[in-house]
């Protein structure tokens, strides 16, 4: 014993069992997973650079004095409500395990949540800065609310008090057609349902079976920051920004602020205030319309009296009808008296011009004009002939040039087609050779598969067992018999050997079998039946195996 204590540690472990690196790693992995299992870890996300190209997320959780590696698989990351972000303090729930490839332990995260209100506020501020940088909160892109909408779409929970408050307020102010899209306003999947409802209302066609709303109200009652977090999700904010229908945000109480309030076209402090913003007061409209009608009638009466006074003043300023027609009547009488003299003077003037023109119109003048026209016609004919010959010559020269170019182009095109045909022929030959080689390879593989299947069939066939000296016993129906209890006294059986089959009859004095088989497999024998005489086994024909 003292000698054993004086031995070096390495010599003491000579008889210890040896582990491979993989065995040791797997043993450590099982130990860590069995000892810890599922744990909740609080820490700050460090080293997160977004999802890997595979979809998985790799980062670390750290605090003031330690750090642990973490991984989120692709499927879990897609279902997470809170996505990991650099520097965010979170509480991670997952399974502790090891990674043998780098000899380190890590946590496989299955759920992730922010660590307290401070983390949620930090995440909300960071998301707000990101969306504001994209211009989603700009006032220039916001739409005006319709003055009196025909249809109002409401996105809220169908069982809460919010929808009843909205409907009651609309009934008091101005009853309108309301379409409610029921959604979850809190918890897992609520953000996706709210975004889908906003996009669903916008997808309704104009003039369809379901009327398209003129204004949307996204409403929810008050609550904590965690309760209202669905309306801070990026999917909801982007859906509200993409809405072509004017949208009113009515989430929480007046002091509650969510990101959908910044992107909505109008923010209401409460759901009831959203209903008041959507429609005017009907009774006030009646009073205003009656006042406008009274003012319109009074204005029309005053204008009518003013125009009547102006017409009377203008009528008094006009002269009498006889005074207005006296001078024109006098000018008409004067013109009627001078008309006969004017007609005679005009006739004499036209006669003098006709006489002067007839004196100039002689036969010699006509011959001169005809000769001049004939000369002009001859000159024009010669010029037309010269132009036609010149045009014909130019066209002939042009056609000759086109013929030369066409012949050259035809030869070049023919040569190019021959080259292309040669290339295609060569490519066809190469493809044919490759197809032949591929077909030969495929046939070889199929032959090998057939050969292997045949060997496997031979190895699994029961005839190999028969060849080793065993036999197969069947009843009269051809069913295999597995136990002696299944054979009754005097039963007819068939025994198959490797080289053939023989028939046999069971002993008549053996006990009857227990009733365990189906009637189709074993035929019970009557207790009072006479024992059948023994028969000599006769060989039977083997039959066709196929």
Buried (B, 14 or more C-beta within 10 A) or exposed (E): EEEEEEEEEEEEEEEEEEEEEEEEBBEBBEEBBEEEEEEEBEBBBEEBEEBEEEEBBBBBBBEEEEEBBBBBBEEBBEEBBBBBBEEBBBBBBBBBBBBBEEEEBBBBBBBBBBBEEEBBEBBBEBBBEEBBEEEBBEEEEBEEBBEEBEBBBBBBBEEBEBBEBBBEBBEEBBEBEBBBBBBBBBEEEBBBBBBBBBBBBBEBEEEEEEBBBBBBBBBBBBBEBEBBBBBBBBBBBBBBBEBEBBBBBBBBEEEBBBBBBBBBBBBBBBBBBBBBBBBBEEEEBEEEEEEEEEEEEEEEEEEEEEEEEEEEEEEEEEEEEEEEEEEEEEEEEEEEEEEEEEEEEEEEEEEEEEEEEEEEEEEEEEEEEEEEEEEEEEEEEEEEEEEEEEEEEEEEEEEEEEEEEEEEEEEEEEEEEEEEEEEEEEEEEEEEEEEEEEEEEEEEEEEEEEEEEEEEEEEEEEEEEBEEEEEBBBBEEEBEBEEEBBBBBBBBBBBBBBEEBBBBBBEBEBEEBEEEBEEEEBEEBEEEEEEBEEEEEEEEEEEEEE
